Every structure is written in C-alpha cells, then in structure tokens.
Amino acid sequence: MADARVIPLHAVDRRTTSTGTGSQRRVKAVPDLGAAGSGAELPGSASEGQPSGTQTGSPTPAETSGTGHETSSATAGGARPPDPASAGPGDARATGARDRATGQANPDPAHAGASRAESGHSGSGAGSRAAGAGSADAGWEERAAEALAFLQRRLTGDYRVDDFGFDPDLTDSVFLPPLRPLYEKWFRVEALGLDNIPTEGGALVVANHSGTVPLDALMTTVAIHDHHPGRRHLRMLGADLVFRLPVVGAIARKAGHTLACNPDAERLLRAGEVVGVWPEGFKGIGKPFRDRYKLQRFGRGGFVSAALRTGVPIVPCSIVGAEETYPLLGDLKPLARLLGLPYFPVTPLFPWLGPLGAIPLPSKWYIEFGEPIVTADFGEDACEDPMLVFNLTDQVRETIQQTLYRLLARRGGVFTD
C-alpha cells in the first residue's frame, strides 16, 4: 500500500469513481501549481500502483489505447509534458509521432533560416538574370531605334556631305562600328596622350606606318573619335592607289579622307579639321619584318610646310603593335608589278591559308600622341626656309622613334597585355 501523503485541501478534487468489485468513494488529488513545479510525482502516474481494471469517469487517451499508463493529468495551468526518462515503448512511439508532426509544422529555425537564405539567394540570382536580360533587350531596342533613325535620314536626305565627300553620319553609323571590336577586343589598343590633340581648331597628326595592311591608320581614327573628349574625326591623307581602287576609293572619300597633297591638306587644316599623315608611305608599310620599328625616310617634309602655312600644331604619333599583325617575310615583286601593286606580301599565313591568311594576328597595341610642336610662332613665310623645314621634320621623326623604343620596352609581350 502506498505511503500516506498530506495534500492541501485547496488542491483536492473529490470525484466519485467505481471499481469492478463495488461502489466506493475515492479521493483523487490534483497537486498545487507549486507542488508540480517542485518535481513531485503526480498521483496516477506510471510510478504509482494502479488497481487492475480501474476505470475513471473520464478515460485518458493512454487508458483507451490499452497501455495502462496515464500520459497527462489536469492541472490548474494546463498539461504537463511527459518525462522522457520514464516513458514506455508506447510513449516513445507517441512522442516520435508528435516530434515528426511538430517538425513538419515548426521546422528547425536554423534550417528555416538556411532555406530562406537559399530562397533569397535564388531570388537575387533570378533577379540579376532578369535585369541582365532586360538590359540586353534595352540595348537591342536602342540599336534598332538608331538603325531606323539612320534609314529615315538616308531616305529623307537629312544628312550633310562636305566638299571632299565626307559623310559624318555614314561614317559614324556604318564605317566605325565594325572597327571597334578590332580596336577593343582583338588588338586591345591603349591610347595615350589624347589630350595633346586640341579640342577645337586644326591639328596635324604625324604617325609611323607599318603592318603590310594599313590597319594602323584605321585604329588611330577610332582612338581619336571614340576616346578624345571632342570625339573628333581624323581626316587622313592617302596615296593615289587608295582612291583608284573601285570600292576602297569610294569608301575612303565618304569617310573623309583625301589625296596626300599640300593643297587638300591646307584646306582641311584651315577649316579646323584634325588631319592625319603617314610620311613613310609604302616604304614603311611594306618594309620587311626584320626592319620592324625602324622608321624610314619622311620624304621632303611636305607635311611640315602645310603646318607652317596654316599655323596649326604638329602632334607626333607613335604606334606599337601594327608590325606584328601581318609579319612581312617576303615580297613577290613580279606578281606585284602584274597587279599594279607596290608589293605582294608573303606572311606566315598568307597566301598559304587563302582567305584565312587575311586574319590579322592579335598583337597588343599602343598608340601615343606626343606633345604638340607649335608652328604658329614661325610665321606663314617660314615654310620657304628649307633648313627650318628639315629641322622640324627631323625633330618629329626623332620624337616618334624614341617613343617607339620606350613603348616597346613597356610592352610585356607581343600578344599579351
């Protein structure tokens, strides 16, 4: 028989129970909240002896399940959770089911936070992809709008052409865009000293010439137009052969270029244009690869005379990288005379690979514009002084040659940045 215990009267719940042998009164104690908090065992728990076959007026779930154990007792403040240490096999199964149900309803906070973080990361990635797609669509829409506007100007005649045939609208919309991937991605051109070219007024850019094919002139045009603060067009002076070619001559005129003669050069300079000249001519562009970066003769100094007559500054320009695009290993002179060309190049790829040999090698380029040489102080009649013209020509040539040596020392590798 269980030991007698003193139970506070205010915590006593008198209920009438019945047993299998007869009717009798039984007092069932409901502990006080303070007693429950002190860790006292509840009457009717699994540790208290219970008469066989006893049924209470309100059966508990444990009794109806046939386990013979009460899993909870009514308290003044609510239900007391079972003690895991004293739980039986049935209680363990019930507890596991409750844990699984609770885990589904209330997941682990850390797991939930990680899930939210993954969801947020996925959401941000999806947002970035959506933003990228939106910007790409906007870029296509902008280019399509520009193309439609260009077609409208061409159809309505709303564009300007100067006396030399220069069409700025056609140059900006058609001729320059195909050159930009070569400039930015293939040759990785770095343009230096662009601030030495005046934002307004005429200037004469004098550069070295090399590379078998005159890509150096085209890259210089892109550098001045795209990266100079004034976005100026370079008006190049070309050889007669350029303008005799069926398609190339027409394109050169539309792009603003003209013959390499003093009258045309002076007209452009007086009009405030930036004029480009390559005094070496075919001697520079068609020299063997073994003579790379060795400047050839600059002619009789006609470009200096044009600058002196117009009073514009002379800007020396040094180009590194063009020599390696088409290394000239040989010249088939008989074939060149037959075709009316100054030379017929033989490179490591041409003519062996046919049209594929026309692909330039991806050398690293530098284009540096040196400090301008002021000519306005000499006066217009100074062009009649041959000694002054010779000295200025030699000064420009020496400046370009020394800059080439410095840029070559700066360049790490021929094909690496």
VEXGUVO-897221 format. One line per 10 residues: their letters; for each residue x, y, z of N, C-alpha, C. Coordinates in steps of 0.02 Angstrom, whole numbers, plus 50000, padded with zeros to 5 digits. Each point is the difference from the previous one (the first is absolute). Example, Ala and Ser with C-alpha at 12.3 -4.5 7.8 and 13.67 -1.06 7.14 Angstrom:
AS = 50660,49716,50390,49955,50059,50000,50045,50060,50000; 49982,50053,49964,50042,50059,50003,49961,50055,50037
This chain:
MADARVIPLH = 50043,49941,50000,49957,50059,50000,50044,50062,50000; 49981,50050,49958,50041,50060,49994,50000,50040,50064; 50054,50036,50013,50006,50041,50060,49950,50056,49997; 49974,50016,50060,49952,50055,50006,50036,50067,49990; 49968,50045,49964,50029,50066,49988,49952,50053,50021; 50027,50056,50020,49959,50057,50021,49988,50043,49938; 49939,50010,49982,49982,50037,49940,49962,50061,50021; 50018,50057,49976,49963,50062,50019,49928,49994,49979; 49955,50027,50045,49928,49993,49988,49978,50037,49938; 50034,50058,49986,49977,50038,49942,50019,49966,49934
AVDRRTTSTG = 50044,49948,50004,50021,49965,49940,49965,49934,49992; 49948,49987,50041,49967,49935,49997,49940,50005,49955; 49995,49952,49955,49942,49995,49955,49963,49937,50018; 49943,50006,50028,49963,49942,50022,49956,49976,49942; 50014,49939,49978,49961,49971,49946,49978,49931,50022; 49946,49977,49973,49974,49933,50015,50023,49953,49946; 50034,49947,50022,50024,49950,49952,49969,49934,50016; 50001,49957,49956,49972,49933,50010,50052,49948,49982; 50001,49946,50036,50045,49944,49985,49958,49941,49979; 50035,49949,49979,49965,49940,49976,49967,49963,50057
TGSQRRVKAV = 50020,50008,50064,49974,49959,50056,49944,50035,50036; 49989,50062,49988,49947,50034,50036,50011,50074,49999; 49951,50034,50029,50004,50073,49999,50034,50024,50064; 50045,50045,49993,50034,50031,50057,50022,50069,49980; 50012,50040,50052,50024,50068,49987,50076,50001,50001; 50027,50036,49954,50073,50006,49995,50015,50074,49990; 50050,50024,50034,50022,50069,49995,50061,50003,49954; 49991,50037,49947,50057,50008,49952,50029,50069,50009; 50064,50002,50014,50033,50064,50015,50028,50031,49937; 49987,50064,49992,50030,50040,49946,50050,50047,50032
PDLGAAGSGA = 50062,49993,49987,50051,50038,50036,49995,50074,49986; 50024,50038,50047,50005,50073,49993,50055,50017,49949; 49994,50059,49970,50050,50021,49950,50069,50002,50030; 50004,50020,50061,50066,50001,50032,50029,49931,50008; 49956,49952,50018,50025,49932,50008,50021,49971,49934; 49962,50015,49946,50020,49975,49934,50066,50029,49979; 50011,50063,50018,50064,50030,49981,50058,49973,50039; 49987,49968,50060,50055,49975,50041,50023,49932,49979; 49968,49970,49949,50023,49935,49976,49967,49942,50033; 49944,50009,50043,49966,49944,50031,49963,49959,49949
ELPGSASEGQ = 49999,49934,50011,49966,49956,49953,49925,50008,50007; 49968,49995,49943,49927,50007,50000,49968,49935,50018; 49946,50003,50041,49962,49938,50013,49970,49975,49936; 50000,49936,49991,49974,49971,49939,50049,49997,49944; 50064,50017,50015,50050,49998,49947,50024,49928,49992; 50048,49992,49955,50024,49932,49985,50036,49970,50059; 50024,50040,50048,50038,49972,50057,49954,49982,50057; 49935,50017,49999,49954,49984,50055,49963,49936,49983; 49993,49957,50050,49964,49938,49989,49927,50013,49987; 49973,49970,49949,49931,50011,49978,49964,49933,50003
PSGTQTGSPT = 49940,49999,50033,49963,49936,50004,49983,49976,49931; 50003,49934,49992,49985,49970,49935,49928,50009,49982; 49987,50023,49938,49933,50009,49975,49968,50063,50022; 50035,50046,50032,49972,50063,50023,49984,50045,49941; 49942,50032,50000,49980,50046,49948,49978,50065,50032; 50020,50054,49974,49979,50065,50026,49940,50024,49962; 49970,50052,50028,49940,50026,49968,50014,50029,49931; 50062,50027,49990,50019,50029,49935,50063,49966,49977; 49995,49948,49960,50059,49962,49979,50048,50045,49963; 50065,49987,50013,50053,50037,49965,50019,49964,49936
PAETSGTGHE = 50034,50035,49954,50021,49966,49938,50044,49940,50012; 50043,50004,50052,50044,49943,50014,49960,49940,50020; 49945,50011,50041,49959,49944,50023,49961,49970,49943; 49974,50040,49955,49962,49973,49944,50045,49966,49950; 50066,50016,50000,50045,49966,49954,50024,49934,50027; 49984,49984,50063,50017,49936,50029,50069,49996,50029; 50035,50056,50008,50067,49997,50027,50000,49996,50075; 49945,50021,50033,49996,49997,50073,50036,50055,50033; 50021,50054,49964,50037,50055,50030,49964,50064,49983; 49997,50046,50049,49972,50066,49988,50056,50045,49973
TSSATAGGAR = 49986,50034,49945,50052,50042,49970,49994,50072,50021; 49944,50019,50030,49994,50069,50022,49951,50005,50056; 50003,50050,50041,49955,50013,50055,49979,50072,49997; 49937,50013,50018,49975,50068,49997,50032,50041,50054; 50024,50058,49980,50030,50046,50048,49965,50067,49994; 50015,50042,50049,49968,50065,49999,50025,50042,49942; 50062,49990,49978,50028,50041,49947,50003,49966,49933; 49982,49936,49992,50002,49966,49935,50030,49932,50009; 50023,49969,49943,50025,49931,50000,50075,50000,50012; 50022,49950,50038,50071,49991,50014,50029,49950,49950
PPDPASAGPG = 50053,50017,49966,50030,49954,49951,50028,49939,50034; 50000,49943,49966,50026,49938,50031,50075,50003,50008; 50023,49961,50047,50072,49995,50013,50029,49950,49952; 50047,50019,49957,50028,49952,49952,50034,49942,50033; 50030,50011,50059,50037,49947,50032,49955,49944,50024; 49936,50017,50018,49956,49949,50026,49949,49977,49950; 50007,50021,49937,49950,49982,49950,50011,49928,49978; 49945,49965,49988,50003,49932,49976,50003,49997,49925; 49997,49939,49972,50004,49993,49927,49944,50036,49965; 49939,49995,50027,49945,50036,49968,50010,50075,50002
DARATGARDR = 50025,50024,50059,50013,50072,50005,50053,50022,49951; 50051,49958,49989,50053,50018,49953,49972,50007,49930; 49955,49951,49981,49971,50005,49934,49958,50063,49994; 49960,50015,50051,49958,50060,49999,50043,50063,49997; 50054,49999,50041,50045,50058,49999,50032,50010,49932; 50022,49945,49968,50030,50005,49933,49950,50027,49949; 49938,49977,50005,49949,50026,49954,49989,50074,50010; 49997,50020,50067,49991,50071,50014,50060,50040,49974; 50061,49974,50009,50060,50036,49976,49997,50009,49924; 49980,49944,49966,49997,50006,49927,49948,50050,49979
ATGQANPDPA = 49942,49999,50033,49948,50048,49983,50022,50071,50016; 50034,50007,50058,50024,50067,50019,50054,50024,49952; 50044,49954,49978,50053,50019,49953,49972,50023,49934; 49944,49968,49978,49969,50022,49938,49967,50067,50009; 49968,50010,50057,49964,50063,50010,50047,50057,50016; 50050,49985,50044,50048,50051,50021,50071,49976,49986; 50027,50012,49942,50067,49975,49984,50053,50033,50043; 50059,49968,49998,50057,50026,50038,50016,50072,49978; 50008,50047,50047,50013,50069,49980,50062,50008,49956; 50054,49963,50017,50061,50006,49958,49987,49975,49929
HAGASRAESG = 49962,49941,49997,49984,49974,49933,49955,50048,49963; 49952,50028,50037,49955,50048,49968,50038,50061,49976; 50047,50025,50042,50040,50058,49978,50041,49984,49939; 50030,49939,50000,50040,49982,49941,49956,49996,49939; 49939,49971,50009,49955,49996,49943,49981,50069,49975; 49986,50046,50048,49984,50068,49979,50059,50032,49965; 50062,49987,50026,50060,50029,49968,50008,49973,49929; 49989,49931,49993,50006,49972,49933,49947,50029,49954; 49940,50007,50027,49947,50029,49959,50017,50071,49981; 50027,50040,50048,50020,50068,49985,50055,50002,49948
HSGSGAGSRA = 50050,49953,50009,50055,49999,49951,49974,49982,49931; 49956,49950,49997,49972,49981,49936,49960,50057,49971; 49963,50035,50044,49961,50056,49976,50044,50056,49973; 50056,50014,50036,50045,50053,49976,50033,49980,49935; 50019,49935,49993,50029,49978,49937,49950,50006,49943; 49938,49980,50015,49949,50007,49948,49989,50073,49983; 50002,50043,50051,49992,50071,49987,50057,50028,49958; 50063,49977,50014,50057,50022,49961,49993,49978,49927; 49979,49936,49992,49991,49976,49931,49945,50040,49965; 49947,50014,50036,49947,50039,49969,50023,50070,49983
AGAGSADAGW = 50041,50031,50045,50026,50067,49985,50046,49998,49940; 50043,49947,49996,50045,49995,49943,49961,49992,49935; 49948,49957,50003,49959,49992,49940,49965,50065,49981; 49978,50037,50052,49967,50064,49986,50048,50049,49968; 50062,50004,50026,50049,50046,49971,50018,49980,49929; 50006,49933,49988,50014,49978,49932,49944,50019,49952; 49937,49990,50024,49943,50019,49958,50001,50075,49987; 50016,50039,50052,50003,50072,49991,50054,50019,49950; 50059,49965,50003,50053,50014,49953,49979,49986,49928; 49966,49943,49990,49976,49984,49933,49949,50050,49976
EERAAEALAF = 49956,50020,50045,49950,50049,49981,50033,50067,49981; 50051,50020,50038,50034,50062,49984,50035,49997,49933; 50034,49943,49987,50034,49993,49935,49950,49998,49943; 49944,49966,50011,49949,49998,49947,49972,50069,49987; 49990,50039,50054,49975,50068,49990,50051,50043,49963; 50064,49992,50016,50052,50038,49964,50002,49980,49926; 49993,49935,49986,50001,49978,49930,49941,50029,49961; 49941,49999,50032,49942,50028,49966,50008,50075,49989; 50028,50035,50049,50011,50072,49992,50050,50013,49944; 50052,49958,49995,50050,50008,49947,49967,49990,49931
LQRRLTGDYR = 49959,49948,49994,49966,49988,49936,49953,50058,49982; 49968,50027,50051,49955,50057,49986,50040,50060,49975; 50059,50013,50030,50041,50056,49977,50024,49989,49929; 50019,49938,49984,50024,49986,49932,49945,50008,49948; 49939,49978,50019,49945,50004,49952,49975,50071,49990; 50003,50039,50053,49975,50069,49995,50055,50049,49979; 50063,49977,49996,50055,50045,49982,50021,50046,50055; 49985,49983,50063,50016,50043,50056,50070,49984,50026; 50051,50010,49959,50070,49991,50021,50043,50048,49960; 50062,50010,50024,50044,50051,49972,50061,49967,49969
VDDFGFDPDL = 50022,50026,49943,50060,49978,49966,50040,50062,49982; 50065,50001,50017,50040,50060,49986,50031,49997,49930; 50043,50048,49984,50028,50005,49933,50046,49942,49982; 50026,49965,50050,50044,49943,49987,49961,49934,49995; 49935,50002,50009,49960,49940,49998,49992,49967,50068; 50022,50032,50053,49996,49972,50068,49928,49999,50024; 49978,49940,50021,49932,49989,50026,50006,49979,50073; 49995,50046,50048,50008,49981,50071,49948,49950,50023; 49938,50007,49978,49947,49954,50022,50015,49929,49977; 50020,49992,49938,50016,49933,49974,50062,49972,50035
TDSVFLPPLR = 50050,50042,50014,50060,49977,50034,49985,49975,50070; 49961,50038,50038,49985,49981,50070,49955,49939,50003; 49955,49991,49953,49950,49947,50004,50021,49936,49964; 50044,50005,49950,50015,49941,49959,50074,49982,50001; 50045,50049,49993,50071,49985,49992,50035,49986,50066; 49986,50039,50052,50035,49992,50063,49978,49939,50042; 49936,49982,50003,49981,49943,50042,50036,49935,49986; 50014,49980,49937,50037,49937,49990,50073,50003,50024; 50028,50061,50007,50069,50006,50022,50007,49996,50076; 49947,50013,50036,50005,50002,50073,50017,49932,50031
PLYEKWFRVE = 49971,49943,49977,50023,49936,50029,50074,49987,49990; 50027,50019,49942,50072,49993,49990,50039,50043,50049; 49977,50061,50009,50035,50047,50044,49997,49977,50073; 49941,49980,50023,49990,49986,50071,50017,49929,50020; 49981,49951,49959,50006,49930,50019,50061,49965,49968; 50012,50014,49936,50052,49962,49965,50070,50028,50013; 50008,50066,49991,50065,50031,50010,50008,50030,50070; 49945,50007,50038,50003,50028,50068,50040,50065,50002; 49981,50047,49957,50038,50061,49991,49997,50043,50062; 50056,50027,50020,50003,50050,50053,50023,50066,49969
ALGLDNIPTE = 49957,50050,50003,50016,50066,49971,50024,50046,50055; 50058,50030,49990,50031,50044,50050,50009,50070,49971; 49997,50050,50044,50013,50069,49980,49949,50031,49954; 49938,49978,50004,49947,50028,49957,49987,50073,50015; 50017,50022,50061,49989,50070,50017,50048,50047,49963; 50051,49972,49966,50045,50042,49960,49969,50021,49933; 49943,49970,49983,49964,50021,49940,49950,50054,50021; 50000,50058,49970,49955,50053,50022,49927,49981,49990; 49958,50025,50045,49928,49986,49995,49969,50037,49941; 50026,50059,49985,49975,50040,49944,50058,50023,49958
GGALVVANHS = 49986,50015,49937,50051,50025,49955,50039,49945,49966; 50041,50019,49952,50037,49952,49960,50061,49973,50036; 50020,49940,49980,50061,49968,50026,50022,49949,49949; 50066,49989,49997,50028,49952,49954,50032,49943,50040; 49971,49940,49994,50025,49940,50034,50047,49964,49952; 50063,49990,50021,50051,49967,49959,50019,49935,50035; 49992,49942,49964,50009,49935,50031,50045,49956,49959; 50029,49949,50033,50038,49948,49964,49952,49952,49966; 50023,49968,49946,49958,49957,49959,50031,49931,49997; 49959,49947,50011,50027,49932,50000,49942,49950,49998
GTVPLDALMT = 50019,49936,49989,49950,49947,50007,49974,49969,49937; 50029,50013,49940,49981,49970,49937,49932,50024,49976; 49950,50000,50044,49933,50027,49985,49990,50060,50046; 49975,50056,49975,49998,50062,50041,49947,50000,50055; 50002,49950,50043,49955,49999,50057,50018,50053,50052; 50063,50022,50001,50021,50050,50049,49963,50066,49989; 49988,50018,49937,49963,50061,49987,49927,49994,50024; 49969,49942,49990,49931,49990,50021,49994,50000,50076; 50047,49969,50036,49997,49999,50073,50012,50070,50029; 50042,50039,49967,50010,50069,50022,49936,50041,49993
TVAIHDHHPG = 49963,49987,49946,49935,50034,49990,49952,49983,50057; 49995,49936,50019,49955,49980,50054,50022,50031,50066; 50065,50001,50013,50024,50028,50064,49980,50073,50007; 50009,50040,49947,49985,50071,50006,49925,50012,50003; 49962,49963,49962,49927,50011,49999,49967,49976,50065; 50018,49941,50024,49965,49970,50057,50027,50021,50068; 50063,50020,50004,50031,50012,50065,50024,50072,50011; 50000,50040,49949,50017,50070,50010,49939,50036,50028; 50009,50048,50046,49942,50035,50029,49956,50033,49947; 50030,50024,49946,49961,50033,49948,49971,49953,49948
RRHLRMLGAD = 50015,49933,50006,49976,49950,49952,50010,50025,49928; 50061,50017,49984,50015,50030,49936,50014,49947,49947; 49986,50018,49938,50014,49956,49943,50071,50015,49973; 50036,49947,49985,50067,50006,49971,49994,49998,49924; 50022,50053,49968,49998,50004,49927,50069,49980,49974; 50004,49940,49973,50065,49973,49980,50018,50019,49928; 50065,50007,49989,50028,50012,49934,50027,49934,49973; 49970,49977,49944,50018,49934,49973,50035,50005,49933; 50031,49944,49980,50035,49996,49936,49950,49995,49943; 50025,50013,49939,49956,49997,49941,49969,49931,49991
LVFRLPVVGA = 50038,49947,50017,49975,49932,49990,49936,49988,50039; 49994,50028,50058,49940,49990,50042,49938,50024,49963; 50004,50056,49966,49940,50028,49968,49989,49974,49929; 50048,49961,49974,49990,49968,49935,49965,49933,50007; 50001,49970,50058,49967,49935,50010,49924,50009,49997; 49964,49954,49967,49928,50010,49987,49958,50014,50062; 50003,49957,50051,49957,50008,50058,50035,50039,50055; 50063,49987,50010,50037,50032,50054,50002,50076,49991; 50008,50023,49938,50004,50072,49987,49936,50036,50020; 49942,49971,49982,49936,50031,50018,49990,50002,50075
IARKAGHTLA = 50018,49945,50034,49993,49999,50073,50046,50051,50033; 50061,50006,49973,50047,50048,50029,49975,50072,49993; 49969,50016,49943,49972,50067,49991,49943,50012,50049; 49956,49951,50007,49943,50008,50046,50023,50006,50072; 50057,49968,50017,50026,50003,50068,50039,50063,50014; 50008,50044,49949,50031,50065,50012,50073,50005,49982; 50027,49950,49965,50071,50001,49983,50010,50029,49930; 50061,50023,49987,50014,50031,49936,50072,49987,49980; 50019,50024,49942,50067,49988,49974,50054,50034,50043; 50057,49968,50003,50056,50028,50038,50035,50052,49958
CNPDAERLLR = 49970,50059,49998,50029,50057,49964,49990,50063,50043; 50046,50047,49993,49999,50060,50042,49937,50042,49993; 49973,50011,49940,49939,50042,49995,49942,49971,50041; 49987,49934,49994,49944,49970,50038,50015,50002,50075; 50062,49986,50019,50017,50001,50071,49990,50069,50030; 50021,50052,49963,49994,50068,50027,49927,50021,50004; 49959,49980,49953,49928,50017,50003,49968,49969,50063; 50016,49938,50013,49972,49967,50059,50025,50032,50064; 50064,50016,50004,50028,50030,50060,49971,50069,50013; 49991,50039,49948,49970,50067,50009,49927,49995,50020
AGEVVGVWPE = 49967,49946,49981,49931,49990,50020,49993,49974,50072; 50057,49991,50034,49997,49978,50070,49996,49925,50010; 50020,49961,49950,49996,49927,50006,50065,49971,50028; 49993,49939,50028,50059,49962,50021,50021,49956,49942; 50060,50012,49973,50024,49965,49941,50055,49951,50020; 49997,49940,49971,50050,49949,50014,50043,49985,49940; 50065,49993,50009,50045,49985,49946,50051,49948,50023; 50019,49955,49953,50048,49947,50014,50057,50009,49950; 50051,50039,50017,50051,50021,49950,50041,49942,49971; 50005,49944,50034,50039,49944,49973,49968,49970,49938
GFKGIGKPFR = 49935,50005,49995,49965,49973,49942,50009,49925,49993; 50004,49976,49937,50008,49928,49988,50068,49974,50023; 50049,50044,50006,50065,49977,50025,49995,49976,50073; 49955,50030,50038,49991,49979,50069,49954,49940,50008; 49945,50002,49964,49951,49946,50008,50023,49936,49967; 50044,50004,49949,50023,49941,49964,50070,49979,50017; 50027,50023,50056,50070,49980,50017,50001,49930,50030; 50055,49964,49994,50005,49932,50027,49993,50000,50076; 49981,49942,50025,49989,49994,50072,50065,50009,50039; 50056,49984,49969,50064,50009,50036,50016,50073,50013
DRYKLQRFGR = 49968,50045,49963,50012,50072,50010,49944,50033,50041; 49964,49960,50037,49943,50027,50038,50022,50054,50049; 49957,50050,50005,50007,50057,50045,50063,50041,49986; 50026,49994,49938,50054,50045,49978,49970,50046,49948; 49994,50064,50017,49966,50048,49957,50038,50009,49935; 49962,50006,49946,50028,50013,49934,50003,50076,49989; 50024,50019,49943,50006,50071,49984,49932,50034,49999; 49996,50062,50026,49938,50037,50004,49988,50045,49939; 50028,49985,49945,49988,50041,49941,50035,50067,50003; 49972,50048,49965,50031,50067,49995,49970,50049,50051
GGFVSAALRT = 49959,49976,50045,49973,50044,50052,49941,50041,49978; 49960,49973,49952,49942,50038,49977,49949,50011,50055; 49993,49954,50047,49951,50010,50054,50020,50058,50046; 50066,50010,50009,50023,50056,50041,49983,50066,49965; 50008,50003,49936,49983,50061,49963,49927,50017,50007; 49956,49949,49996,49928,50012,50007,49984,50026,50070; 50033,49973,50051,49988,50023,50069,50024,50071,50010; 50058,50017,49970,50026,50068,50007,49955,50051,49964; 49974,49983,49943,49956,50046,49963,49935,50013,50038; 49974,49950,50033,49935,50008,50034,50008,50016,50074
GVPIVPCSIV = 50060,49993,50027,50012,50017,50070,49970,49952,50050; 49989,49937,49980,49970,49951,50046,50056,49960,50034; 49987,49972,50059,50051,49960,50034,50010,49932,49966; 50061,49974,50005,50016,49933,49976,50002,49952,50060; 49960,49947,49997,49995,49952,50056,50034,49935,49978; 50060,49983,50026,50031,49936,49983,49960,49942,50029; 49992,49947,49960,49961,49942,50022,50041,49937,49989; 50007,49960,50053,50040,49938,49997,49955,49940,50010; 50004,49951,49955,49955,49942,50001,50042,49937,50006; 49988,49962,50053,50033,49936,50013,49947,49945,49996
GAEETYPLLG = 50016,49946,49963,49955,49944,49995,49982,49983,49928; 50000,50049,49955,49980,49988,49931,50051,49956,49963; 50063,50003,50019,50051,49962,49965,49987,49925,50003; 49969,49976,50055,49991,49928,50010,49933,49973,49974; 49957,50043,49973,49936,49975,49976,50007,49958,49937; 50042,50022,49954,50015,49963,49939,50077,50002,49990; 50037,49959,50034,50073,50003,49993,50020,49986,49927; 50032,50049,49968,50018,49995,49930,50066,49961,49994; 49995,49938,49974,50059,49958,49992,50030,50004,49931; 49959,50018,49950,50025,50003,49932,49955,50043,49957
DLKPLARLLG = 50023,50015,49940,49963,50042,49953,50008,49970,49930; 49943,49979,49971,50000,49972,49932,49996,50057,49951; 50057,50028,49982,50002,50060,49958,49969,49990,49931; 50015,49945,49964,49968,49991,49935,49924,50001,50003; 49972,49966,50050,49927,50000,50007,49975,50069,50020; 50038,50037,50040,49980,50068,50019,49998,50046,49939; 50050,49994,49955,50000,50042,49939,49942,49981,49954; 49984,49935,49997,49945,49978,49958,49933,50028,50024; 49991,50004,50065,49938,50025,50029,50000,50076,50011; 50056,50033,49987,50004,50072,50010,50003,50020,50073
LPYFPVTPLF = 50029,49958,50042,50006,50013,50072,50071,50017,50018; 50011,50038,50052,50069,50015,50021,50038,49940,50026; 49965,49949,50025,50031,49937,50023,49945,49948,50005; 50020,49937,49998,49953,49944,50011,50026,49962,50060; 49967,50005,50058,50029,49974,50063,49997,49925,50005; 50051,49973,50033,50002,49931,50021,50009,50000,50076; 49949,49976,50036,50001,49999,50073,49998,49928,50024; 50005,49987,50065,49996,49931,50024,49934,49965,49982; 49946,50038,49987,49936,49970,49985,49976,50013,49928; 50025,50052,49969,49977,50018,49933,50058,49994,49951
PWLGPLGAIP = 49988,49969,49941,49937,49975,49972,49986,49927,50014; 50036,49970,50048,49996,49928,50012,49930,49978,50021; 49966,50040,50041,49934,49981,50025,49943,50034,49961; 50017,50032,49945,49948,50032,49960,49968,50057,50038; 49932,50006,49998,49967,50055,50035,50013,50002,50075; 50012,49941,50031,50014,49999,50071,50065,50036,50017; 50045,50004,49951,50062,50035,50011,49992,50075,50007; 49941,50025,49983,49987,50072,50007,49981,50019,50071; 49991,49951,50045,49983,50015,50069,50063,50026,50036; 49999,50059,50028,50060,50027,50033,50014,49964,50065
LPSKWYIEFG = 50063,49997,50018,50019,49970,50064,49983,50048,50057; 49978,49974,50057,49975,50043,50055,50056,50029,50043; 50039,50044,49972,50055,50031,50038,49972,50055,50046; 50039,50016,50050,49982,50052,50048,50023,50067,49973; 49954,50050,49999,50014,50065,49970,50004,50055,50052; 50044,50049,49985,50002,50064,50035,50002,50055,49948; 49960,50052,50011,50000,50059,49958,50010,50060,50046; 50056,50034,49992,50015,50057,50043,50007,50064,49959; 49964,50051,50021,50003,50065,49968,50045,50045,50043; 50055,50022,49969,50049,50039,50037,49981,50073,50007
EPIVTADFGE = 50044,50036,50034,49987,50072,50011,50002,50037,49933; 49954,50045,49989,49997,50035,49935,50059,50047,49990; 50020,50006,49938,50053,50047,49980,49965,50061,49971; 50006,50056,50033,49966,50061,49979,50035,50030,49939; 49961,50017,49950,50028,50030,49938,49975,50071,49989; 49952,50023,50039,49972,50067,49989,50051,50055,50011; 50050,49988,50043,50049,50051,50015,50049,50013,49943; 50005,49954,49953,50048,50008,49946,49976,50047,49944; 49936,50006,49994,49973,50043,49946,49987,49960,49937; 49957,50027,49957,49980,49964,49940,50057,49994,49949
DACEDPMLVF = 50046,50047,49998,50055,49999,49952,50055,49952,50020; 49995,49971,50060,50053,49955,50023,50004,49937,49958; 49946,49983,49964,50001,49939,49959,50049,50006,49942; 50022,50062,49984,50048,50009,49946,50072,49988,50022; 50009,49990,50065,50067,49987,50027,50013,49924,50000; 50039,49974,49953,50009,49927,49996,50035,49972,50062; 50045,50040,50029,50035,49975,50060,49952,49992,50058; 49954,50046,50009,49951,49994,50053,49954,49940,49988; 49979,49992,49938,49957,49942,49984,50036,49935,50014; 50064,49996,49982,50038,49939,50012,50007,49987,50075
NLTDQVRETI = 50016,50051,50039,50009,49991,50072,49936,49978,50034; 49944,50030,49981,49936,49980,50030,49983,49928,49980; 50013,49982,49937,49986,49932,49978,50042,49950,50040; 50063,50015,50009,50044,49955,50038,49979,49997,50073; 49977,50057,50028,49977,49999,50070,49939,49955,50009; 49953,50004,49953,49940,49957,50005,50021,49926,49993; 50042,49985,49952,50021,49931,49989,50037,49972,50061; 50045,50039,50029,50038,49977,50058,49954,49990,50060; 49952,50044,50008,49953,49993,50056,49961,49935,49995; 49976,49984,49940,49962,49938,49990,50044,49939,50012
QQTLYRLLAR = 50063,50002,49974,50044,49942,50008,50016,49986,50073; 50015,50051,50039,50015,49990,50070,49939,49976,50039; 49941,50024,49982,49939,49977,50033,49987,49927,49984; 50014,49979,49938,49992,49929,49982,50044,49956,50044; 50062,50020,50010,50045,49960,50043,49972,49996,50072; 49975,50055,50024,49974,50000,50068,49938,49957,50006; 49955,50003,49952,49939,49959,50002,50017,49926,49992; 50049,49983,49959,50020,49930,49993,50028,49973,50066; 50037,50041,50036,50026,49978,50065,49943,49993,50051; 49948,50039,49992,49943,49996,50047,49957,49939,49986
RGGVFTD = 49993,49981,49936,49958,49944,49983,50031,49936,50024; 49962,49961,50039,50027,49939,50028,50011,49946,49948; 49951,49988,49958,50005,49949,49948,49965,50023,49938; 50015,49967,49944,49970,50020,49937,49926,49988,49999; 49978,49944,50028,49929,49981,49997,49966,49999,50069; 50034,50024,50051,49971,50000,50068,49995,50071,50025; 49951,50012,50043,49991,50067,50029,50053,50014,50053
